[in-house]
Amino acid sequence: MLLTEIDHVAIAVNDLEAAVDYYRETFGCEVEHREIVERDGVEEALLKVADSYVQLLTPTRDDSTVAKYLATKGEGIHHVGYRVADCAQALESVKAHGHRVIDETPRPGSRGTTVAFVHPKTAFGTLIELVQE
C-alpha cells in the first residue's frame, strides 16, 4: 500500500488567528508548527492531533490557489494530505493509472517534506497531497 497514514486535513480560512484561537479554546489544540510557504502563497498553522495534523491555511497573496478557493467556495476543507514512503513512486502510480496530477514531479513542501498534488477531478472531487517526510 502506498498510503501509510493521514498526514493532515487542510482547512482554508480567512482569519488564521481566529481559526487558531477556535481550535485552542474549543479543543485544547496548540500550534506545533507555523510557516509561510512563499511558493504557494499561504501561511499555515499545524495543530497536532494524535499522529496527524489539522492544517489551517490562509492566503498571503491574492493569486494563490487558497485565495481563489476562498473566493469561490468559502472557508472549509481544502485538501487531504496522505503520508507516503516515496512521493515519486506514489505520484508515478497515479499517472500510470491514467489520473491527472497537478505536480508532474515531487517538490519541496512545508516542514522539510517532499510533496505532490493529485488533481481533484480524477480523485472524486478531493484534492490530494502526497507527503513524504
N, C-alpha and C positions, 0 to 999 in steps of 0.2 A: 504494500500500500504506500502510495507516495505522500498522502497527507498524514502527518503524525499527530497533530492536535490543533485546536483552535488557538491562534496566536492572539487575535484581538477582534473585537467588533468596533468598527469605526462609526462615530456619530458626528454628523456635520451640525455645527451650532453657530449662531450669530454672535453670541457673547460667551467667550471661553471662560471668563472669570465667574460668570453666573452659573455656568454648567458645572465647573469645578466645585463651587460652593454647594450646589444642589447635591452632588454625589457625596461630598464630605459631610454635610449636615444631615442628609437623609439616611445615608447608608454607612457612614463612617469610613469612606474610602479616602485615601490620601494619594496625592500625585507622586508617582515613583520616578517618572522621567518627563522632562519637558524639553521641547526642541522646536526651533523654526527650521523648516525644510525649505530652503530657498528655491530649490529646483521645482518643487511642486506648488510653491506659493501658499504654504499653510503653516500654522502654528499648531502643535499638538501637545496634549497633556495625556499621559498614560496613567491610568489608575489600575493597580494590580488587583485582580480578582482570582483567587486560587493560583493556578499556573498560567492564567491568561490575563488580558488587559481589556479595559474599556478605553478606547482611544477617542478622545474628544478633539475634533478638528475645526479650526476656523481659518478663513482665508486671510492672507496677508497682502494680497493684491486682487484687483477686480478681474483679472484674466485667468485666475486659477480655476481648475476644474471644480473645486469645492465652492468657490464663489458662484459659478454657473449653476451648480447643483442647488445651492440655497435659493438662488433667484427663480429657478423653475419648479423645484419640488418642496422647498422649505426645509426646516430642520428635520433630522431623523437619521435612520441608519443609512450610511453611505456605502460601506463595503464590509466584507468579512475577510479577515486575514487568516490563512491556514499555514501552519509550520510545515516545512518540508526539509528533508535532509539535504537535497540537492536541487536548488532552484532551477538550474539549467535543464536538468533531467525532467523535472515536473513540467516545465514550460514546453519542452520538446514533445512530451506526451500529449499535451493539449493540442499542439499544432498537428501532430501525427494523426490525431483523431478527427482532424478537419475543423477544429474550433478556432474562433477568432481570438486574437490576443491584442493587447494594447502595446505591450513591450515585446519587441522581437527578440531581445536578449535581456538577461537579468541586469539590474542596475543597483547602485547603492541606495539603501533605504535608511530610515532613522535607526538610532541605537547601534549603528555599525552593521546592520543586517544587509542582506542581498535580497532584492525583491523583483517581482514581475507581476503585471496585472493581466487578468483574463477578461475579455470583453463580456459585458452582461448579456448581450444579445444571444450568445451561444451558451450561457450559463443560467438559463431560466430566470433572467431578469436580475441576477445578482452580480455585482462587480466583485471579483475575487482577487485577492492579493496573495501571491505565493511568497512566503517569508522564510529565508534561510538564516539562522542565527550564526 
